[in-house]
């Protein structure tokens, strides 16, 4: 959903007579440090953080969590890339509470069992707001059974091995309660494996070492869709509302900085109001933990957030009784001194904000995926003329919702090999070894291209796709020979020019080449296909690649050989050249639509680029540097680009420290202002 500028919201608010701060209040100097675990019960707090809601309320916030559940230390949660993955943000509530108690964190997001444990230990924490919680009618947990395990009566559970995931003690208590409600003894009739990591749980099920267990929605959906397990029973043997998270603060910090806490709660409440007001069709259902606002799957749903998120002592007492019953707590507790609902009450008593998000537009909004579409040999002026004629409606809409940049070539030839090598690496020819199409090129050194760097950094956490209509200029062959003065369609392959060239053998200039530019790249890309030919084949492969994407993030590069091929055959001023751009526009529309259909549009950055321009009315592109870059990336800060800037921009977007990239990049990130 595209956000209105803050100034425009202010005008609309004034017209409606609603109060609104003319500008955000000054941000308090020292940021508030919050411990954080990443999950469905906390993701709205995370979105308030990434979308700048706390900044808009005048308070700086830093989130801290663990990159991996088995690690000991905490790290700052990044704000400019989605904090996503099966293992990220897996800090436990007890770990967060310990650091809040010591003053290392000012507060944190913790689960109900961790809060009750903190109260039992007398830790100096106070709960000020309810975060996400499950609903009675649509729980987020269920008992799953391994595919092939049949249960016809409760007695069939005898001898079964059940998993309780790595979490607080509430999961284990709920699993034990389920067994009790069956009329069985959880200590004698079944074997419960407690505190099992999610990756280990999958292995145990697949290997037949476990028969089932208690799982939350996202894990359940994944296991079901891969036919590893099925839902036996959504959680109805206990009140699902007990599964909740709380925003807590150190008691001393609360006394010292009540204004900061109030601003945080205000921003959180406003973000809840904003998301609840969204039309259902606009609520994210991508399955990406930090993004998703809604999900319904076989009777399960993600946690909900109350419009007035007051901590509910009566539900906490129900959790307490269950934990005491199953030995996770030793005694009942006095929760009163550890709860303060005053901050939420004051937030709810304010006039409804005219700007529902109460957030400043954050220029580096997190994203998940990148699609780079290459229109080979696109002349900037021809595209502008077709836009003015209304012949490129999809590009026009894309420009209106994004940014158009005049992109120029300032180093290297205006040729296909050199152009795409520069775009995909950020290096001049002296570094890549790719100078031109025929006479001087080699394999780009291993690890220099964007997809290779992404694969090295994210490993199996990212899918990389490399598609191209052209063959030789984006090829991956090893040693081969070329005829640099043979016909255009024959020069690149000895099998072709040896028997088909009209250039006499005695006059052919034959060069032996070590390899084509992407010989090394191909080894590190998940899907590599070049020489696909005309745009319909390339476009079809793009759609297939998008259809195949799962919850893993992806990077997709696709080069269309048009309009370049039409320019060489018919000339840049021909109807065929313009028609190729019109047909590419239609493919742009199909690709953007497919992203929407898969609920990927909001989390995918699209860059439409070209490697070089084309000579006006000519059939070549020698010394033609004026081309285009169009993107929906809101973080792009400049109005002009260099061909060398594309790769640094992509790496910057993925969180790379550009100063640490070796060899040093020749271009500049477009996220940097002039």
NORBELCOR-V612672 format. One record per pair of residues at least 6 apart in sequence whose ideal C-beta (glycine too) atoms are under 7 Angstrom apart, sorted by the first residue. I is the first residue (numbers start at 0). J is the second residue. Records with the same first field share a line. If there is no record, write none. Layout:
I->J  J
//
This chain:
0->281
1->400
2->360
5->359
8->353  354
9->19  21
11->353
12->19  353  354
15->353
17->353
18->350
19->352  353  354
23->54  55  57  359
24->57
25->57
26->54  57  58  59
27->57  58  59  259
30->59  60  61
31->58  59  60  105  106  259  263
32->61  63  104  105
33->60  62  63  104  105  106  107  108
34->63  90  95  98  99  104  107
35->41  62  63  64  76  88  90  107  108
36->64  88  89  90  92  108
37->45  64  82  87  88  288  289
38->288
39->131  139  288  301  302
40->130  131  132  243  244  302
41->108  130  131  244
42->288  289
43->131  270  271  274  304
44->108  130  267
45->289
46->270  289
47->53  266  267  270
48->60  62  78
49->78  361  364  365
50->356  358  361  364
51->358  359  361
52->266  269  270  356  357  358
53->59  60  263  266
54->359
55->266  357  358  359
56->262  265  266  357
57->262
58->259  262  263
60->263
61->75
62->76
63->73  74  75  76  104
64->73  76  88  90
65->73  88  89  90
66->74  87
67->86
68->86  89  165  196
73->90
76->82
77->654
79->363  365  654
80->365  653  654
81->287  289  365  366  367  602
82->88  289
83->287  288  289  367  552
84->460
85->197
91->167
92->109  110  113  167
93->113  116
95->104  107  109
96->109  113  117  122  124
98->104
99->106  107  124  247  249
100->122  123  124
102->249
105->248  249  252
106->246  247  248  249  252
107->247
108->130  244  246
109->244  245  247
110->167  169  244
111->169  241  243  245  315  318
112->167  168  169  318  322  327
113->167
114->126  245  247
115->315  318  319  322  328  332
117->124
118->332  334  337
119->328  332
123->249  250  251
124->247  249  250  337
125->247  248  250  253  337  338  339
126->245  246  247  310  337  338
127->246  247  248  260  264  339  342  343
128->246  264  267  308  310  342  343
129->243  245  305  308  309  310  311
130->244  245  246
131->244  302  303  304
132->240  242  243  302  303
133->139  239  240  242  302
134->239  300  303
135->238  239  240
137->295  298  299  300
138->233  234  239  299
139->215  216  239  242  299  300  301  302
140->213  214  215  234  239  242
141->214  219  230  232  233  234  299
142->177  211  213  231  232
143->211  212  214  219  222  228  229  230  231
144->150  210  211  228  229  231
145->204  209  210  211  228
146->226  227  228  229
148->210  211
150->156  231
153->181  182  183
156->181  183  188  189
157->183  188
159->189  210  211
160->190  192  208  209  210
161->174  189  191  209  210  211  212
162->192  195  200  203  209  212
163->170  171  174  191  192  193  194  195  212  213
164->170  195  197  200  214
165->194  195  196
168->322  327
169->241  242  318  322
170->213
171->193
172->321  322  325  327
173->213  234  237
174->191  212  213
175->185  191  325
176->236  237  321  325
177->236
178->185  188  189
179->185
180->236
183->189
185->191
192->209
195->203
197->218
200->212
201->222  227
203->209
204->227  228
205->227
211->228  231
214->222
216->294  296  299  300  301
217->286  288
219->230  299
220->296
222->228
223->229  230
230->297
233->298  299
237->321
238->317
240->314
241->314  317  318  321
243->314
245->310
248->260
253->260
260->342
261->342  345
264->342  343  346
265->346  349
266->357
268->308  343  346  347
269->352  357
270->356
271->304  306  308
272->306  355
273->355  356
274->292
275->306
276->355
282->292  293
283->290  291  292  598  601
284->291  293  294  598
285->291  598  599  602
286->550
287->367  550  602
290->602
291->301
293->301
294->300  301
307->343  347
308->343
309->340  343
310->338  340
312->334  338
315->334
319->328  331  332
322->328
323->331
362->633  634
363->634
364->633
366->602  603  604
367->552  602  603
368->552  553  599  602  603
369->554  604  649
370->555  603  605
371->556  606  608
372->557  587  605  607
373->419  557  558  559  608  609  610
374->559  562  583  607  609
375->415  469  558  559  560  561  563  609  610
376->562  563  566  609  611  613  620
377->562  609  612  626  627
378->571  612  613
379->405  612  625  626  627
381->571  577  580
382->580  627
385->391  577  580  581
386->394  395
390->581
391->580  581  584
392->584
393->584  585  587  588  591
394->584  587  629
397->587  591  629  631
398->629
400->631
401->629  630  631
402->630  635
403->627  629
404->628  637  638  639  640
405->627  639
406->608  626  627  628  640  641  642
407->624  625  641
408->611  624  642
409->641
410->427  643
411->417  421  427  428
412->434  435
413->611  612  620  621  622  623  624
414->435  436  611
415->436  469  472  563  610
416->433  435  436  440  472  516
417->428  433  434  435
418->610  611  642
419->473  558  610
420->431  433  443  516
421->642  643
422->608  610  642  645  646
423->448  449  556  646
424->431  443  447  448  646
425->643  646  647  664  665  666
426->447  664  665
427->665
428->434
430->662
431->443  447
432->440  441  443
433->440  441  443  516
434->440
436->472
437->481  483  490
438->483  510
440->512  516
441->513  514
442->513  514  515  516  518  519
443->516  517  519  520
444->519
445->519
446->452  455
448->520
449->646  649  650
450->463  465  520  524  554  556
451->520  523
452->650
453->461  463  554  653
454->461  463  523
460->551  552
461->551  552  553  554
462->525  548  551  553
463->524  525  554
464->525  526  544  553  555  556
465->520  524  526  527  556
466->528  531  537  540  541  556  557
467->473  529  531  558
468->531  532  533  534  537  558  559  560
469->529  558  560
470->529  530
471->491  515
473->517  529  558
474->515  517  529
475->515  517  518  520  521  527  529
476->514  515  518
477->514  518
478->512  513  514
479->493  512
480->493  509  510  511  512
481->490  491  510  512
482->490  496  500  507  508  509
483->490  508  510
484->502  507  508
485->496  500  502  507
486->500  501
487->567
489->495  496  499  500
490->496
500->507
521->527
526->544
528->540
531->537  540
534->559  561  582  583  586
537->557  559
538->586  589
541->555  557  590
542->589  593
544->555
545->593  594  597
548->597
559->583
561->579  583
562->576  579  580
565->573  575  576  579
566->576  613  618
567->618
569->575  576
570->576  616  617  618
571->613  614  615  616  617
572->615  616
587->607
591->600
594->600  603
604->630  631  632  652
605->630  631
606->628  630  645
607->629  630
608->628  645
609->626  627
611->620  623  626
612->620  623  624  625  626
613->620  623
614->620  621  623
628->640
634->670
635->669  670
636->669  670  671  672
637->669  672  673
640->669
641->666
643->665  666
644->666  667  668  669
646->664  666
647->657  664  666  667  668
648->668  669  670
650->657  660
651->657  668  670
657->664  668
//
